[in-house]
């Protein structure tokens, strides 16, 4: 999807990098909202789940979804993934301290304050903050919405 970014021109978004626990999942279980997001957005984007998989459930929970699971040990490895994919064509979505670098570096970073909450560092590193994972669907299906939120 092409999105117009205020002061930055037009970007062709190809990749989405999601955190798993606290963003798509609650207590290690893929949330209903997370399921809806993955089903809807995997039609238009390459989706990567960058997770430490603290609870060991990501593989089973994401079985059957068109996603790439990348096991990481730290936030710096999440940042490396965004850089490898190309930060100018990648949007990152997360909620924790280990997400702050990828939220800051991606062309657009979206912090999710879901039922697990979000850290102040993640919120402050993001371009956009949403209160529910499902709210990323309209953002990522209409580039005009991102532009209207980010314009000054």
N, C-alpha and C positions, 0 to 999 in steps of 0.2 A: 504494500500500500504506500502510496506517496502521501506525505504529510508536509504541510507548509509550517515552518517554525519561525516565529517572529525574530527578525534580525539574523536568521541563519539560513534562509532560503528553503528549498525543497529537499527532503530526504526520502529515499526509497527504503522503507522498512521491510526487512526480510526475516529477521529473527526476533524471538521473544525469549528472554532468559528469566525463568521464575525460580524463586526460592520455593521449597516444599513446605516444611513445617511452619505453621503460623501464617502462611500466605495462601497456599492451595489446600492445606490440610490442617485439621484440628486434632491435636493429640495423636498425630501419626496416621489419621484416617482422612482420606481425600473427602473434602466437604462436598455437599450437593452443589454449592456455588463453584467450587473448583472443577467438578465434573462438567458443569455447564460451560465454563470458560474454556476448558481444554477441547471439548467437542466442537464448540463454535469457532474458536480461533485457529485450530489445527488445519482448517480448510484453506486459510489464507497465509499462514506463517509457518516457518520451521520453529518448533518449540523445543527448548532445552530446559530441563529441570536440574538446577545446580544445587545439590543437597549434600549435607554431611550425613544424612539419614540416621540421625541420632537414635531414633526409635526402631530402625531396621525394617520399616514397613513400605518404603517408597516403591520398591520393585513390584510387590504384590498389588499395592493400591493403584499403580499406574499401568498395570497389565491391560492390554487391549486399547490403549490410547496411543495416538500417533505422536509420540514424544521421544526425545533423546535424554536419557538419565545420565547425568555427569556427577560422579561422586567426588566431592571436594573436601578438603580438610580445613580450609580457612577462607576468609573473605578475599584474601589476595588471589586465591585460585579462582574464585568467582570473577574477579576483575580480569584475570588472565583469559578466561573464557570469552568475556565480552570483547576484549582486545583482539583475540584470535578470530572471532566471528566478524569483527569490524564494528567498532562502537558507533560509527555514523549510520549504520543500517540495523542497529539493535536497540530494542527497548527492554529495560530490566524492571522487574517487579519483585518487591520483597518487603520485609518488615523488621529485620533484626540488625544488630550491630555488624554481623558478618556480611550484610548486604550493602552497607553504606558506600563502599568504593564502587561497586557495579552500578548502583543507583546514580551516583554522581557522574560517572564516566560515560554511560550509555547516552545516546542522543536524547532520549527521554527516560527518566527514572520515575517510577510510580511506587509510592509507599502505600501499603495496605494496612489499615488499622482494623483488623478483624477481631474475632472473639478472643484470640490470644494476645491482642494488643500489638504495639509497635514501639520501638525504641526511639528516643529523641534524635539520636544520630541518624537513624534511617529516615525519619521524617525530614530532618534538616538537609539531608543529602538528596532528597527527591525533588523533581520538578513539579509533580502533582501528587496529592494525597487523597486517597479514597477510603471510605468507611466500610467497604464490603468488596470482596474479590469480584463479584458479578458486575460491579461498576466499571471494571476495565473493558467490558465488552463494547459499550458504546464508544469509549475512547479509541478503541482499536479497530472499530469498523467505520468510523467517520473521522477522517483527519481534520475536519473543520472544528470538531469539538476540542481537540488538543490545541489547535491554534487559538480558539477563543479563550481558553483557560490561560494560556501562556502569554498572550499579547499584553503589552503594557499600556 
